[in-house]
Amino acid sequence: MPRSPLRGPWLTSVFGLVLLVGLPLVILTGLLSYIAYGPQFGQALPVDVGWLRLPGFEWPTRPAWLYRLTQGVHVGLGLVLIPVVLAKLWSVAPKLLSWPPVRSVAELLERLSLLLLVGGVLFEIVTGVLNIQYDYIFGFSFYTAHYFGAWVFIGAFVVHVLVKVPRMVQGLRSRSLRAELRTSREETRPEPLADDLVAVAPAEPTLSRRGVLALVGGGSVLVAALTAGQSIGGFTRQAAFLLPRGRTNGEGPNAFPVNRTAAAARITAEVVDQRWGLVLLGEGRVVRIGLDDLRQMRQHAVRLPIACVEGWSTTQLWSGVRLRELAAVAGVSVPAQAHVRSLEREGAFNQAMLQGNQVLDPDSLLALRVNGADLSWDHGYPARIIVPALPGVHNTKWVSSIEFRRS
């Protein structure tokens, strides 16, 4: 039987309060990420989720940093809360390990809800961290599993909150936070033996409760320091050791993160020379435009962020031709959507569907240059899509054709 003298309703309630505030933000931003991916266009997996399908709406292009914010919060806060989740599980270990595990039907139901809650949050953490690292050792679709796992966790979390909030409030009121922060290890005493979280025969404390809070809080601060730079950018990116994939950079004006290289996509100079010429499709119209012709069209420059589901983001100065002007060339001045295809022939991200408002936004571009230089091969030469607030995966690189549709 665990014998720590620190465990008890008060410490568990403190960790519970932090998670009660933080986890709903992680959940909300995660669901918004799914919507931003555009499941109405079949771009977000899983698509067929039955009654778990979220209500679709037109994802806005303003503010331009919207997706950078929502996904940065989802990934960053999710990582920051990991030490708190682990501390919460440690604090309730006596209850989780009690024997016999079930003494009544009510306790059986509570155990099942805890199994879904603990299993759900651990599953989401493990698969989320592995996805950040592009390490798919689990052998199944991350998108499908993470989405359904999220709903398992959400259901168990709601039930747990409804049942445990009164007890959490009671636990928080049982002791003064200010007093605990002033209590040294030598003065630390077990909580009253009126709860099954409190050890019957507690050992001598090796840490005070303020020490535990400092340890867990310090762990979260450390995780934040090693993560936040991927979203904030600038000099802070050098400290972002927890997202190594996002630290693969280009060179010179193209020196910013690369997710998928030209080599991985099998894009070579020979492929571009043989195949490239932008094809614009409208209703009954096909227009082919060469790179020199695109460069002769009116160019628009704008500083926009690009953010990926793994949590990293960066802001660069892009220049190219407005998508709405290309739509007009194709004979569809007010498109309802646009189907963008890449030179990349295989893979899940060789095409994307844009909403009408994303095509018509004045800062939505078929970018030819970045920071005053031509795009590098890894960043999509000769042309790529850049749209405000669009998930990075849909800012298609190596664009070969765009089909504009009225409906």
C-alpha positions, 0 to 999 in steps of 0.5 A: 500500500502506498505510504506517502504522507502527502497524498490526500483530497487537498493535493488531488483537488489542486491537480484536478482544478488545474486539469479542469481549467486546462483540459477543456482548452486542449479539447476545444482547440483539438476539435477546432483543428479537425474543423479547420482541416475541412472534413466537409471536403473529405480532407480530415480523417476520419471522414465517416464518423457517424453521429460523432461528426462535428458541425461543419462551417466555413473556416475563417481566414481572419485573423491570419494567425487563427490556426497558429493560435488554436493548434499552438494552444492544443499542442503546447498546452497538451504537452505542458499538462503532461506533468500535471496528469502524471501527478494527478495519477500518482495522487490517486494511486491508492484508490486505483490500486485498492483491493478488491477492486470492486465491492458493489455495482456502483463501484464497478461503474465508477471503475469503468469510467476511471478506466476510460478516463485514465486510458483515454488521456494516456492514449491521447498523450502517447499518440499525440507525442508520437505524431509530433515526432512522426513516429508511427510505431503504433501501426494504425491511422493516427487521425482515426485513432486520435479522434475516436480516442478523444471522444472516449476521453471527453465522455469519461471526462464529463462524467468524472467532472459531474461526479467529482466536482463537489468533492474537489471543492470540498477538498480545496476548502479543507486546507489553505493554499497559502498555508501549505506554501509556507509549510516546510518538509519538517512541518508537513503532516498527513491529512486526516484519515477520513479518505481512502487516499490518505495512507493508514501508516504514512512514512516520513515525508521526503518532500513538502506539499509545496515541494510537490507543487513546485516540482510539478509546476517546474516540470510544466514550465520546463516543458513550455520552455522546450516547446513554445518556441516552435509556435512563437518563433524567432530566437526562442525556436532554438530552445524547442527541443521537444519538436525536433521535426519542426527544426529541419530548416532550409537555407538563406531566405528559405531558412524556415521549417520543412515538413516534407522535402522535395526528395521525400516527395520525389520532386526533381528538376527533371520532373518540373522541367518535363511536367510543369506549367500551371493548369487552371480549370474553370467551367468549360475552360482550361488555361495553361500558364508558364512560370514566366507568364506567372511572374509577369502577372501582378505580384502581391506580397504579404507576411503570413504565418504557416502552421502545422498540426505538429505544433510548429509555425513560422511567419514569412514574407510571401509574394505571388499571384492572388488566387482570386485573380487566377480564378478570374483567368479560369472564368470563375470570378466567384468560386465556391471552392478550388481543388488544388493538385500537386506534382507529387503523385502519391501520398495523403497531402498531394492535393487540397480543397479550398473554400470560397472565402479562402480563394477570395481572400486578398492575401491568398496566394499562389506564392512564387517567392519567399523573403525576396527569393524564389522558393526552394525545392523543399518549400514548393518550387516553382509555386505553392499555396499560401492562405491565411489561417489555413492548416499548413498541410493544405498550403500545397507545395509544387502546385500543378493545377487548380480547378475552380468550381462554382458549387 
